[in-house]
Amino acid sequence: MEFYGRQDLLELLNKRSDALSKGYRQNMAIIGAELIGKTSLLKHWLSQYCDTRIVTVYIEIRHEEANSFGERFIGNLFFSFLKNSHNGLKDDIVFLLERCAKYIPKTTTFARKILSERYARRTEVVFAKLLELVEQFNAESGKYCVLILDEFHLLALTPPKDIYASWRKHIMLNKNTMYVLLSSKKDLARKILAEDLALLFGNFEKIDLQPFDNKTSSAFIRGKLKSLSVSEQILSFIVNLSSGKPFYLNAICDALMNYHLKSAREANLTFDFFVRSQEDIFIGEWGILNRRFLILTQQVDAVFKDAAVFNVLTALASGKNSISDIAHRCARPKKYVSSILNKLYEEDFISRNADVYILDDALFALWLRCVYAKKTGVFTAEPEKERELFKRELESLFTDFRDAQTKEISQRLMELFGKFNNESIEVHKKRLRLNLFKEIKLLDLGAAKQPGKGIIARCPGAVWIAGFKEDRAREEDMVEFVEFCKRFKYGKTQSQKRIFIALNEIDANASLIAKEEKISTWDTALVNSLFDIYGKPRIV
């Protein structure tokens, strides 16, 4: 897959690496779901970045023996050094040791010692020695080092658990090495960074890698499908279906182009064209998404070894997101369902927001509903029947999406507020109860030139006032909203919750005013996460 986007992160990596050679070291940790693009981001950066003062080393952490890990680590370090120095290269450890001995003899001698002893050493001992090797390399070569450890959390799964004891010391003392850590296990990675690698000197700049936003996703699709005529409606549907995840966007677009070329269809992309193009990757035995999701179910099975977990997953895929609703659907005790949900969350198979559990992978949810559930149920497995079921499911999703897109944003937000049922979620690290409202109506905020839009929602004991702006929210918009809230009369026994929804961007001054006035600001991503919870199409 060709790399796309993420220019802000590429620039940040350049900035941090350039600063390293000037004596300022800032470690980084990039955390994100599987297939979100962490590895491709770093590999693209590695292919572009060039500074003879800095050696960049990429190490993929795997489940492997200490001897294998030690050899890979040393091989990658020495290969990167020779490449950085414009020396001849060969992917062979003996060659690398012999060639490097001419330039960094002390480091090479130490490397040979590690390799000769690695079979008798535990992984944490070998890892500690490798960190010493990097220090020796820095001192002898005079070069700085950017050490990238992909899926670094796997180090914690290597007995004994405390592999971080010596690492903490090396991070603090060796300021000539900058660490870039990658992890797909979001919860575990954050825990490690907060506990095992929480350092006064050498702390980590944490970056949560998110899917593409709507604008980037649309540009990606247009670039991939430039020879096809794609309506805005279908383009937006692809963005919604993929949730902006690069791997899915690429798979869907490749399937469209392959179907177009094989079938010699005209360039106009109809919905029927779209459905037929996706059948093989979803249903076909070797379809890229079918294989991906089968592997995912195998990973779930390996963790639980209990077929009942898939009943919980299919309940989540069908829009159930509370313990009580899932327990009722699965006919299982709440305590049992709760334990499964918490384990699924710990293993990063699902997400959780306070009391709400979410299968936030729309394509996996679709596959569970129309492929996995049908194969394991009483339905026929005839290919044509499977294709018909898949088509009906996609048509249903498209109809819901099309109908939602024809509505005014104000109507969609009012419908969203109408879905609240006293659930508790977390917004900006604070617990928020989504009240079951008895009254929801549209407001005119009363601006002289451009009347602002808002929503008022009431329930016993509380009133919510929400302003929203579809284009850029400016300082005057926030001032107007603050003034309206001050004029608004409500019962003394009612608490007032003030929210401003900025669906595009928000000016810095507007954000500052909101913070001073204790107004919660919601962006499109947050609103879409609420639509996800209630199984409604996103705003695209």
N, C-alpha and C positions, 0 to 999 in steps of 0.2 A: 504494500500500500504506500503510495506516494505521500510524503509528509505535507500537511496543510495547516496554516494558521499558527496560533500560539506565539505570535511575534513578541508580545510583551514578556513572555517567559524566556524566550531566546535572548532578548536584550538583557534581562535580569541575570541570566547565567553568564553572559559576556561581562556584565558589570562586576559581578562577584569575582569572577576569575581574574579580570584585569586588576582588581583591587588586591588580590592575593599577592601578586608580584610587587606591590607597593607597600607590603607589610600589614595589610588589613585582611583578616581572615573571617569570613562569615559562612559557617556551615549551613547546609540546606537540607530539608526533608520534603520530598514531593509525594503526597499521598492521594490515591484515587482508586476508583473501582477497576477491576480487571477490564482490559481492552479499551480503557479511556484514552490511552496514548502516552503513558509515562515513558515507556522504553523507546518508542519512536521519537519522542521529543528529545531525549538525551542522545540517541544515536544520530539524529539529524544535527543536533548541536555539535557533537563530536566530529561530524564530517565537515563542518563549516569552520570551527574554531581553530586558530593557528597562532601559537605564541611559543617561540623556541625556549622561553624561560619556564614554561609550564608543561609538565607531562600529564596528560589526561589518561586515566586508567579506568576501564569499565569491567566490573566483575559481576556476573550473575550468580547469586547465591542459590544453591540447590541442596537437595537431600543427597549427601554423598559422604564418603569416607574422608578423614583428615588428610590422607596422602594425596588423594585426587584434588582436593581443594587447594592444598599447598602448591602443587605443581601448576594448577591453572592460575593462581594468584601471581606466582613468580613469573610465569610465562607471559601473562598480560602486562605486568610491570615492565619487564625487559623489552618486550615487543614494542610497547608504547614509547619507551626511552629511545630505542634505535630509530623508530619512525620519526620521532620528534627531532632527532639529530641527523635525519636524512641519510641513514645508513642502509645498506642492503638488508633485506628481510627474508626470513624463512620461518614458517610456522612449525618450529621444532625446538624443543627445550634444550637439547644438547647444543645445537647451533647458536641459540640465543645466549647460553652461558658462555660459550667460547668467544663469541663476538663481544659481549659486554665486558669480559675480563680485561680487554684492552683499554677500556675507558673507565670502568668503575670496579677495579680489582677487589677492594675490600667488601663492597656490596655483593659481588659475585661469590666470593669465598663464603660469606655469611649465608648466601642463598643455597650454595652447595651443602652447607652444614644442615640447614633446615630440611632440605630434600633427603639427605642421608638418614635423618632421624625421624622423619614424619610418620613412618609406619608404627613407631613405638610411642607416638604422642597422641594425646587426646586432642579433639578439635580445638578446645579453648586454649590449650597450650600452643598449638600450631598457629592459631590466630594471633596470639600475643607476640609470638616470634616474628610473624609477618609484619605486624605493626612496627616492631623494632627495625625490621628490614627497610621499611619505608623511611624511617628516621635516618638510617645509615645512608640510604640512597640520597635523601635531601642534602645531607652533609657533604657527601663525596662528590656528587654531580653538580652541586650548586643550583639545582633546579627545584622549583616548587612542584607540588603534585596535587591534582584534583582526582580524588578517589571516589568513584561512583559504585555504590553497592546496590544492585537491583534485587528487590524482595529481601531486604536486610532483616526483616522480622524472622526469617527462617533460622538465623543464627541463634535465636532464643529457644528454638525447638530442639537444639542439639544438646544432649546431656553432657555435663551438668548445666543447670540453667544459667548460672552467673558467669556468662561469657563476657559481660560488660565491665567487670571489675578492672581489668587491665586496660580496656578500651577507654574508659573514662579518663584515666591518667594520661594516656597517649594523646587524646583529643585536647586536653588542657595544656599539655607541655609542648607538643609538636605543632607549632603555629605555621609551619611551612606546608602543611597538608590541609586541604579543604575537603570536607566530606559532603557528598551529595547522596542522600539515602532515598531509595524508592520503595514503596510498599503498596500492595493491593489490599492488604488487611487493615482497613482504616482504623477500626477500634483498637486492635492490638498494637498497631504502630504508634498511635497517639499515647497509649498507655506506656509503652517502652520509652518514648521521648519524654513523657512527663515524670517517669519514675527512674528508670535505669540510666537515661542519658540527659537528665536535667542537670545542667552544669552552669556554674557562675561564669566561667571563662570557656568559650567554645560552644555556646548554646546554638540551637538549630532554628533557622528561619523556616517555619512550617507553611507549606503551600498546599492547599486542597485543590487538586486538578479537577475541574468541572467539565461537563460536556460542552460542546459548542453552543453558543447562544443562537437565537433564531436567525439573526442576520448572517452570522458565519456559516451556519448550517445551510441556509438558502444559497449563499455564494458557492459553497462546496458542491451542492447538487447541480447548480447551473454550470459550473466548470466541468463536472463529470458527464453531464448530459447535453453538452453544447450542440450536438448534432441532432437532438430531438426537440420537438416543440412541446414544452411542458406548461400546462396551465398553472396559474398561481394557486388554485385550489388543490391540485394534486401535489404540487411542490410543498405547500404548507402541510398537507396530510403526511407526507414523507418525514418532514421535520418533526411533526407531532408523534408519529409512530416510532421513530428512532430515538426520541428524547435527546437528539443532538449528539449521540455517541458516535465518534468517528468510525469505529469498526462497522457498526450497523449501517451508517450512511453509505460507506464504501461498498458493503455487501449488496445493499438494495440497488444502488446505482449500477454496479457491475452486472447484476442480474438483468436489469432493464436493457443495458447496452447489448449483452449477449443474446437476449431474446430478440431484440431488434435486428441484429445481424443474422441470426440463424433463421428467423422466420421471414426475413425480407419484408417486414411490415413497414408501412408508411411512417414517416417521422412524427406524426401527430400522436401524442401519448394519451390514449383514452384510459378510463378506469379499468375496463376489461383487459386492455393491454397490460396495465400495471399488475392486476391480479395474476394473470397467466405467467408473467415474467417472474413472479415470486414463488410460484408453486414448487419448483425444483429445490430452491435453497431452503424452504421450510419443510417440505414433505419428502423430497427425494432422499434415498438412503445415504447418499454422499453429499447432500446439500450442505453448504457451509454453516448455515444457521441450525439445521437439524443436528449436525454433528456436534456443534458447539453446545447446544442445549442437552443433548444426550450425555456429553461429558460432564456437564454441570449436574445432571441428575445422578450420575455415578459418583461425583464428589460428595453430594448430599448423602447418598446411600452409604458411602464409606465412613462418614462421620456418625450417622445415626444407626445404621443397620436395623431399621424399623420402618416397614412399608407405610405405617400410619403417617409418617412425616409428609408424604406426598398428598395425603388428604388435606393437610394443613396448607401446603403450598397451593393446591388447586383452589382452596377456599380463598386464599389471598388473591390469587389470579382472577377470581370471580368478583372481587371488590369488597370482600369481608376484611375488616381491619382491626376489629376489637376482639379481645379474648373471648368475651361472651358470645359474640356472633359466630366466631370460628368454632368454638366449642359446641354450639347448637348445631351448626351445619355438619360437623364431623361426628356428632353424637359421642363426644368424649368429655371427661371431667375438665373443668377450667384449669385446675392445677396441672394436669397433664399437658394441656394445650399451651399453657403459659411456659412450662419448662422447654417445650419444643421451640416455641417462638423465640425465647431468650437465647437458646443455643443457635438457632438460625441466624440471629442477629450477631452473636459473638463471632460466628464464622463468616460474617459478611455476605450471607446469602440474601438477606433482606435488610431493610432499614427500619429504624424505630424513631418516632418522635413522641417522647413522653409516653402516653398511654396508647398510642396508635402505631400499628405495625404495617409496613408498606412493602410490597413487592414492586420496587421502583424501576424494574426493567420491563417496559411495556411489551417488547417483542417476546421475551421469555414467558410473560403472562399469556400472551396470545398463543404461543406454542403449547403451553400447558393446557389451555382450554380446548384447542381444536386439533391437536396432534396427540399429545401424551394421554390426555383423559380419554380420548376415543380409542386409542390402542389398548388401554388397560381396562376399558369398560366392556359393555356388551355390544358395542357398535361394530358394524362390519369393517373389515380392514381392506376392502376392495379399493384399489387405487382411485377409481372414478368417484366412489363415495367420499373418500378422504378429500379429494380435490373439491367436491361440491360443498362439503362441510367447511373447508378452508375459505372458499369463495364467500359463503354466507356470512361467516364470521367477519371477514374483511369488509364486506358490503355493509354490515351492521355498524362497524367502527367508522366507516367512511360517511354513512348517513348521519350518525351522531355528530361527527366532526363538521360536516357541511352545514348541518342545521345550526350548530353552535356558532360557526363563523359568520352566519348571516345575521346574527343578533347583535344589537348594540352592546358595547362593553358594559354599560350601566346595567342592562338587563342580566348579563352573565354574572356580574358581581352580586346583584341582588339574589339571583338563584343560588349562588355559592353560599351567601349568608343564610339562605333558607335551608341549606343542608346541615348547618351546625346543629349538634344534638348533645351539647354539654360535654364534648370531648375535651381533654387537656392535651395541648401540644406545647412545644418549646419554640419561642420566637425571640431571636437575639439573646439567647441564653437565659431567657426568663419564661416561667410557666405562664401559659395563657389558656383560660377556659373559653371554648367556643360555645357561647350561650345558645340555648334553644330559644330563638326569638319569637315573640308573639305578633310583632308588627315590624315590617320592613318597607320603607318607602324612599323614593328618590327625592333629593333635595336640590334646590337652586341656592347656591352659596351667596348669591346677591352681588356679584362684582358688577361694576358700572359698564365696562367695555366688553369684557369676555366673561359672561357668567360661568362660575366654576360649578362643577358637578360634585354631588356627594350623596351619601346614603345615611339614613338614620334607622337604627334597629333597636327595638325595645324588648325587654323582658322584665319580669318582676325583679326589682333591685338593681337593674343596670340599664344603661343606655349607651349605645355605640354611635359615634359620629365618624364617618369615613369620607374624606375627600379623595378625589382621584383625578389624575391628569394623564391623557393618552400621549401627548407629546412632552417635550422637556419641561420638567417642573422647575420654575424659577423662584427667586426670592419673594416676588410679589404674590405668587400663588400661595406660598406658605403663610405670608402675613395675612392675606385675605382669609385663609382657613382658620388661623388663630383668632382673628377678630370675630368670625362667625361663631366659633365655639364659645367665646366669651359672652356673646349676645344670646346664645341659645339657652332657653329656660328648661329646667328639668327638676323633677321632684327631689326634695332634700334627702329622701331615703334611697335615692338612686346613685350608684357610682357611675362616673363618666369615663368611657374609654375612647380616646381620640387616635385615629389612624389616618395617615396620608399614603395613598397608593400611587407611586410614581411608575407608570408602565413603560416609560422610556428611560430618560436619565434624570438626575436631580442635581441642581447646582449645589456647590459647596456651602454657600450662604443659606440656602433653603434647608440643607441638612443640619446646619448649626442652629438655626432657629427652632427646628423640630426638636432637637436635643434639649435646648434650653427650656422649651415649653412642655417637655415630656410627652411629645407626640411620637408614636411608633410609626416608622416609615417602612412600607412594604414595597418591594420591587417585583418585577414580572416573575422572576425565579421563585420567589416565596409564594406568590399567588398561584403559580402553576403547581407548586408542591401541594397546595390545598386542593386544587382540581384533581390531582393524582389521588389524594386520599379518598375523595368522593367519586372516583371513577369517571370523571368528566374530561372532555377534551381540553387541552391546554390552549392558552392564548398564543397564537403564532403571528 
